Amino acid sequence: MSLEFEVSNTAESGGRRGELTLPHGVVQTPVFMPVGTAATVKAVPQSLLEEIGAGGKGAQIILANTYHLYLRPGHELVRRMGGVHRFMSWDRPMLTDSGGFQVFSLSSLRKVTTEGVEFRSHLDGSKHFFSPEHSMDVQIALGADIAMVFDECVETPATWERTRESMGLTHAWAQRSKDHFDAHQHLRPWGPEFDGKTQAQFGIVQGGMYADLRQESAERLVAMDFPGYAIGGLAVGEPRDVTREMIARTLEHLPKDKPRYVMGVGYPDEIEEYARMGVDMMDCVLPTRAGRHGLLFTSEGRLNIKKKDYAEDQGPIDATCSCMVCGRYTRAYLRHLFASGEPLSAVLNSIHNLAFYLDTMERVRNTLALT
């Protein structure tokens, strides 16, 4: 068993209430996945990740980053430590991306060929090469429940011709990724308690901002018969209405009995909107990144804790929030921590924002369960 997915309810809007069963646990969908780039969700210890938000149930699944863990501490070291779950002491489900987007972001430091991507490390300038096969080797060594095929994310804006050329590369790399992943699954670093269970692999739909290419990409990947499908290459600078259109047009061509994942989105209102459209999984660095910069999410909108207006404010971040931060600390204190450069500021702000995101998805799941 690598993955089982069951949809229990579907709303008229397309939103689905489901359950995703993975080797390391069961995930209720739609779900938001906090991003643990370097095997850590920044500023938040694993013990708190298991408790915050969603009625105290915490994060059901998190994401780790192949590119960053490959560079430091190295995937072979993580393999020797028993895989990324044991390395970071996280026994719940996990997903790893392929490194494709991170390599894409190194536009001045990379060279793309049909074989793969040559790039220079952002850490020390050393030269490296990622092929679909190598990305799979790294992800198998990391041992997350879900691995992603290696893809190319086209820049925005890009012409139809440039986008289609890039998409063709993504499809060729998807098949190579699948073939290599299937042939080397036995090398995953799991203990005997996981005998009979395997990692799952998702395909990634590309096609830029062109609906016809999104359809073609989805159909090509569905023909490869992956256990789940991601929609990539969005939230890279395009207007929000374009993001929404590309998601909607792509969902039309993805199987209804398999999980559907939109990568790298978004603000709380966006993840709620996409979940109600029929997206099952989403991830984004925004909750912790915004928290570290003093931006907090509330039921009344965004709050910038840096403002002097909060210097003597005795209220919580959000009076409707039941998170451990809102239950204990005032806006005045949180503003003081941020203004003083105290590390605790990043911790508390990140905890609240993550709880807000997880609670948002819990609320959406509850309403979808009633449809």
Protein Blocks (a to p, Z undefined) as FASTA:
>chain_A
ZZdcddfbdcfkopacdddddfkbccdddddddddfkopaehiafklmmmggjhhnapfb
dcddfklmmmogojklmmmnopjklmnopabdcdddehlmmmmmmmmlcccdfkbccddd
fklopacdddfklmmmmmmmnopabdcdddddddddddfklmmmmmmmmmmmmmmmmmmm
mmmmmmpccdfklgoiacddddddehijafklmmmmmmmmmmnopabdcdehianopafk
lmmmmmmmmmmmgcfkbccddehiacfklmmmmmmnopabdcdfklmmmmmnopacdfkb
ccdfkbmklmmccbdfblkbcbfklmmpcfklmmmmmmnopaklmmmmmmmmmmmmmmmm
mmmmmmmmmZZ
